[in-house]
Amino acid sequence: MALLHMNTTPVHQVHPYIRIILLVTLLNCGLTILFFSHLIFFRTLARPHIPLDTIRSSVKHVLRPLALRPDISKSCVEGHREVLASGYTVKLKCNMYRQGVTYDEVSSFSECAAICESLDIDVCSYHPPSKRCVVSSLHGRDVSREGVYYMTKVETSDRKDSDSLDFEDPFEVEPAQEKDDCLHRLARLEAELEHCRSETIIPTPLCGVQGIAIHGRIDMIKVSGVDACKAICLANPSCQAYSASDDPGDSCYIFDRPHGGATTNYYRHLHTYDRDC
């Protein structure tokens, strides 16, 4: 009992330095306990009601990475047509796919469409987040699925036209008689055309035009009467026209070309005739 008996010293009799050390030690212990309790027990959990602003900020913090991901439903344009480099064209539908064979690690819906083109399949579907392409099977059903590109092959007009040229109608009946008649008519028209080209068109002679001819005079003979002048012209192979009158003392003029109606304004008493008048 003598050992258990402790001789307590009043606080005011403790040395000041020792009191300072004890105070600092107690303060450190208190701060340590407060620090670890703050880490273990979240401050808001100790409150009876969590503020709405705290909930909003926490939800935003969690959902922010999701919000940065592309919105597939908005990027898919219903009815949009995409043309590949090869000319293969697909039409888009959104948020659905047709069951079939799945291909992994497909980088884009264009690559998925190229797979369909190589396999000669009309419908394929692409899911960008998973990078999966579904090539439709013959009896595959259309299923709704958010964020999927549904691609349908489009027949272009050029391809339709080329396909129509590749095939002939095996039942077409050729109008043989009509074809033969057309060929005969064409041959006849070509022969008539060649005949017209080979013919020399003889102009109608101009007779008794008042005045003397202007061009191509080759001789002037002193003779009276139109008939006498005509006889002189016919006797000369170079004569193609003549000018004369029935007045005594007039001359006969002969020319080496048809006059064509071109005469002078003087010598109005003379008249000009082509050789064949």
Long-range contacts (C-beta under 8 A, 24 or more apart in sequence): 69-129, 70-128, 72-128, 72-129, 72-146, 72-147, 72-148, 73-146, 73-147, 76-147, 76-149, 81-154, 82-109, 82-110, 82-113, 82-151, 84-110, 84-113, 84-114, 84-117, 86-114, 86-117, 87-156, 88-113, 88-114, 88-117, 88-153, 89-153, 89-154, 89-156, 90-116, 90-151, 90-152, 90-153, 90-154, 91-151, 91-152, 91-154, 92-149, 92-150, 92-151, 93-149, 93-150, 93-151, 93-152, 94-148, 94-149, 94-150, 95-144, 95-145, 95-146, 95-147, 95-148, 95-150, 96-125, 96-142, 96-143, 96-144, 96-145, 96-148, 96-150, 97-125, 97-127, 97-134, 97-142, 97-143, 97-145, 97-148, 97-150, 98-123, 98-124, 98-125, 98-134, 98-136, 98-137, 98-140, 98-141, 98-142, 98-143, 98-150, 99-134, 99-136, 99-137, 99-140, 99-141, 99-143, 100-124, 100-125, 100-134, 100-135, 100-136, 100-137, 100-140, 101-134, 101-135, 101-137, 102-132, 102-133, 102-134, 103-132, 103-133, 103-134, 103-135, 104-131, 104-132, 105-131, 106-131, 106-132, 106-133, 107-131, 109-133, 109-149, 109-151, 112-149, 112-151, 113-151, 116-151, 116-153, 117-153, 121-153, 122-152, 122-153, 123-150, 123-151, 123-152, 123-153, 124-151, 125-149, 125-150, 125-151, 126-151, 203-258, 205-258, 205-273, 205-274, 205-275, 205-276, 205-277, 206-258, 206-259, 206-260, 206-261, 206-272, 206-273, 206-274, 206-277, 207-273, 207-274, 207-277, 208-271, 208-272, 208-273, 208-277, 209-259, 209-261, 209-263, 209-271, 209-272, 209-273, 210-263, 210-268, 210-270, 210-271, 210-272, 211-243, 211-263, 211-264, 211-265, 211-266, 211-267, 211-268, 211-270, 211-271, 211-272, 212-243, 212-253, 212-263, 212-264, 212-266, 212-267, 212-270, 212-272, 213-241, 213-243, 213-253, 213-255, 213-259, 213-262, 213-263, 213-272, 214-259, 214-262, 214-263, 214-264, 215-255, 215-257, 215-259, 215-262, 216-240, 216-241, 216-255, 216-256, 216-257, 217-253, 217-254, 217-255, 218-254, 218-255, 218-256, 219-253, 219-254, 220-251, 220-252, 220-253, 220-254, 221-251, 221-252, 221-254, 222-251, 222-252, 223-251, 223-252, 224-248, 224-249, 224-250, 226-271, 226-273, 228-252, 229-253, 229-254, 230-273, 230-277, 233-275, 234-275, 239-275, 240-274, 240-275, 241-272, 241-273, 241-274, 241-275, 242-272, 242-273, 242-275, 243-267, 243-270, 243-271, 243-272, 243-273, 244-270, 244-271, 244-273, 245-269, 245-270, 245-271
